[in-house]
Every structure is written in C-alpha cells, then in structure tokens.
Amino acid sequence: MNIAVMSDIHGFAPAFEAVLADIHTQNVDRIIVAGDLCEGGPEPARVVELIREHDVRCVYGNTDEDLYSSDAATSRIIQWTREQLGPDGLAYLSSLPFSLRIPHRTGNGDPATDLLVVHANPVDVNRHLSPHLSDREVREIIGDETAKTIAFGHLHVAFERVVDGTTLVDVSAVGNPRDGDLRPRYVIFSDNRDDGWSHRYRYVDYPLEETRRLMEQIGMPDWRAAYARLESAH
C-alpha cells in the first residue's frame, strides 16, 4: 500500500493542485492531509472542493480549529476565511478527526506497526516536534504513542529522525514551506518492508505567479505581506 501524506495547504489551492497532479502520476492508494487546510491563502473554499473531488482524507490542524471554534481570536484573515468557506465549509472542518491510523500489512492488528498521521504531534495540534528537540523532549511530547511511524506537519520544515525506534517524518507544507525551499512537497509512505514503513519525499514547482494574481484579484486581506512571506519561504 502507498499512502501520500501532505500537510499545511493553508488555502493555497494552486499549490495543492500541483501536488495532486504529481500524486496522480504515482502509484498511490490513498491521499491524506495532516491539517491546516484553509487559513492563510486566497482560495480556502477551493481547497475544500478539491479535497472532496479527489476523495482526500484529512485530520484537523490548529488553524482549522481556529476557523470553526467560536472561542478563537478573530483576525482579519480568519474572519475573511470563514466568510469564504461559509457554513458548509466550516462544518466540514469541524467534522475532521484528530488523527488517522493506517495499519501495516504485516501488523495483524498491532497498533505498534501503524502509520499514524497527526497535525503537530500525537497529543495536541500546537506543540512542534522540532528537529532541534532532544530525544527526551520528543518522547515527553509523544507520550505513550507506540506507532512505528508518525507523519505530521505544523512546522512547515521537512525533516526525519528516529527516536526510540519511532520514525518521525515531518511532511512539511504544501501551501507555504518555511525551510528556504518554496517547492510544495509531500511524502509517499509504503508498507513494502516487513519491518515497517518506507518513505520518500516528492517536490513540485510552485505556481507562484498564479498564486500572486489570485491573492490580489480575490481581495485577500493583507495579501502583499502574505505574498512576501510566501515568496521568501520562511
């Protein structure tokens, strides 16, 4: 089984479409997004439309929670994104699960062999699993989670590491990567090894000019500042 996992689309539908086009050239059985679907970019409703059109499964992230939660602080971009999504889009975000587990073909129901997809970590949607944390600090965040491989986003930085036998894979971001490389990226996980999941990153070109045009034409709040952040990939 081959699972394509991406994260942090943030309303940048052209980048999402570029990733989906690349995925469909690969032998992929399932597509999963690890949260932060809509807030931050020019086409939040289009992102939800594409998710439904391509039968993509998703978990929610911190910005998704901000959009559907009445307790969240309301910024201009959050309010604008809520208006773009409308009641149906917001209801969709609120229906998303916290995590998704994919059993390994040899696991025989043992959750320790699973691929676990979450937004930030297995406990909440806010704390970063940073590459700079010590193994002890990572284990304190992960808690009792036993999944063989954990795929996540939130940090917008691609990295991988192994802690106490658990493989951590930050699939980074589709909409606005922050590791100096603007290219949208995703990871294909395969249960082709008897001892766990293999994985490989794939990168695609960013449709930058199309994105800039959309941000301006659609009237996204503070689009110039958002575009400057996007272009710098930081």
C-alpha positions in Angstrom: 0.0 0.0 0.0 1.2 3.5 -0.9 -0.1 6.5 1.1 0.6 10.1 0.0 0.7 12.4 3.0 0.9 16.2 2.9 0.2 19.0 5.3 -0.5 22.7 5.7 -2.2 23.7 2.4 -3.4 26.9 4.1 -5.8 27.9 1.3 -3.2 27.9 -1.5 -5.2 25.9 -4.0 -2.8 26.2 -7.0 0.0 24.6 -4.9 -2.4 21.9 -3.8 -3.5 21.2 -7.4 0.2 20.9 -8.4 0.7 18.3 -5.7 -2.4 16.4 -6.6 -1.3 16.3 -10.3 2.0 14.8 -9.2 0.4 12.3 -6.9 -1.7 11.0 -9.8 1.5 10.1 -11.7 2.5 7.9 -8.8 1.1 4.5 -7.7 -0.8 5.9 -4.7 -3.7 4.1 -3.0 -4.8 6.9 -0.6 -4.2 10.6 0.0 -4.1 12.2 3.4 -3.7 15.8 4.5 -2.3 16.4 8.0 -4.3 19.5 8.8 -4.2 23.3 8.3 -6.3 23.3 5.2 -7.7 26.7 4.6 -6.5 29.7 6.6 -3.8 31.9 5.1 -4.2 31.7 1.3 -6.5 33.0 -1.4 -8.8 30.0 -2.1 -9.9 28.3 1.1 -13.2 27.1 -0.4 -11.5 25.8 -3.5 -9.2 23.7 -1.2 -12.2 22.0 0.4 -13.7 21.4 -3.1 -10.5 19.7 -4.3 -10.4 17.6 -1.1 -13.9 16.3 -1.8 -13.3 15.9 -5.5 -10.2 13.8 -5.0 -11.5 11.7 -2.1 -8.8 13.0 0.2 -8.9 12.1 3.9 -7.8 14.8 6.4 -7.2 15.5 10.1 -7.6 18.9 11.5 -4.9 21.3 12.5 -4.6 24.3 14.8 -5.8 26.8 12.1 -8.7 24.6 11.2 -9.7 24.6 14.8 -9.4 28.4 14.9 -11.8 28.7 12.0 -14.6 26.6 13.4 -14.2 27.5 17.1 -16.1 30.4 18.4 -13.5 30.8 21.2 -10.7 31.6 18.8 -9.4 35.1 18.5 -10.7 36.7 15.3 -8.1 38.3 13.0 -8.9 39.8 9.5 -7.7 36.7 7.7 -9.7 34.3 10.0 -12.9 36.3 9.5 -12.4 36.5 5.8 -11.6 32.8 5.5 -14.8 32.0 7.5 -16.8 34.1 5.0 -15.2 32.3 2.1 -15.9 28.9 3.5 -19.5 29.5 4.6 -21.4 27.3 6.9 -20.9 24.1 4.8 -17.1 24.6 4.7 -16.8 25.3 8.4 -19.0 22.3 9.2 -16.6 20.2 7.1 -13.6 21.4 9.1 -15.3 20.7 12.4 -16.1 17.1 11.3 -12.4 16.2 10.8 -10.7 13.7 13.2 -7.6 14.5 15.3 -5.6 11.6 13.8 -5.7 8.8 11.3 -4.1 5.4 11.6 -3.1 3.1 8.8 -2.3 -0.5 9.7 0.8 -2.1 8.2 0.1 -5.1 6.0 2.1 -7.4 8.4 0.8 -5.9 11.6 -2.0 -8.3 12.4 -3.8 -5.5 14.2 -0.8 -4.5 16.3 -1.0 -0.6 16.6 2.7 -0.5 17.1 3.2 -1.2 13.4 0.8 1.6 12.3 1.4 4.7 10.3 -0.1 7.5 12.4 -1.0 10.8 10.8 -1.4 13.9 13.0 -1.1 17.6 12.6 1.6 18.5 15.1 2.1 15.6 17.4 0.0 12.6 18.8 -1.3 14.7 21.7 -2.4 18.1 20.5 -2.3 20.4 17.5 0.0 23.1 18.8 3.3 21.8 20.1 6.0 21.5 17.5 8.0 18.3 17.1 11.1 20.4 16.2 14.3 18.8 14.8 16.1 20.7 17.5 14.5 18.9 20.4 16.4 16.3 22.3 15.2 12.7 22.2 13.9 13.1 25.8 11.9 16.2 24.8 10.4 14.5 21.8 9.4 11.5 23.9 7.8 13.8 26.5 5.6 15.2 23.7 4.8 11.9 22.1 3.9 10.3 25.4 2.8 6.7 25.3 2.2 6.6 21.5 3.7 3.4 20.1 3.1 3.8 16.3 6.1 2.7 14.2 5.9 5.8 12.1 4.4 9.2 12.8 3.7 11.6 9.9 3.0 15.3 10.8 3.3 18.9 9.6 2.7 22.1 11.5 6.4 23.3 11.4 6.5 23.7 7.6 10.0 22.2 7.6 10.9 18.9 6.1 12.9 16.6 8.3 13.0 13.0 9.6 14.5 11.3 12.6 14.2 8.2 14.7 13.6 8.3 18.5 13.5 5.1 20.5 12.5 3.1 17.4 9.8 5.5 16.3 10.3 7.1 12.9 9.2 10.8 12.8 8.6 12.3 9.4 7.7 16.0 9.1 6.0 16.1 5.7 6.4 19.9 5.7 3.9 22.1 3.8 2.1 22.4 0.5 1.0 26.0 0.8 3.9 27.9 2.3 7.1 25.9 3.2 9.4 27.7 5.7 12.7 25.9 5.2 14.0 28.1 2.4 12.7 25.9 -0.3 9.4 27.2 -1.7 8.5 24.0 -3.6 5.4 22.2 -2.3 6.1 18.7 -1.1 4.5 15.6 0.1 5.7 12.1 1.3 4.8 8.7 -0.1 4.7 6.0 2.7 4.8 2.4 1.7 4.3 -0.8 3.7 6.6 -2.7 1.4 9.1 -3.6 4.2 8.2 -6.3 6.6 9.8 -4.3 9.4 7.9 -1.0 8.9 7.1 1.8 6.6 9.5 3.2 3.9 9.0 6.8 2.8 10.2 9.2 0.2 9.7 13.0 -0.4 8.5 14.4 -3.7 8.7 18.1 -4.6 6.9 20.0 -7.3 7.2 23.5 -8.7 5.3 26.3 -7.1 2.8 28.2 -9.3 4.0 31.5 -7.8 2.7 34.0 -10.4 -0.7 32.4 -10.5 -0.9 32.5 -6.7 0.1 36.2 -6.6 -2.5 37.0 -9.1 -5.2 35.2 -7.2 -4.2 36.9 -3.9 -4.6 40.3 -5.5 -7.7 39.7 -7.6 -9.7 37.9 -4.9 -9.1 40.7 -2.4 -7.4 38.6 0.3 -6.7 40.8 3.4 -3.1 42.0 3.7 -2.1 39.9 0.6 1.1 41.8 -0.1 2.6 40.9 3.3 1.3 37.3 2.9 2.9 37.1 -0.5 6.2 38.4 0.7 6.3 35.7 3.4 5.3 33.0 0.9 8.0 34.1 -1.6 10.7 34.1 1.0 9.8 30.5 2.1 10.4 31.5 5.7 
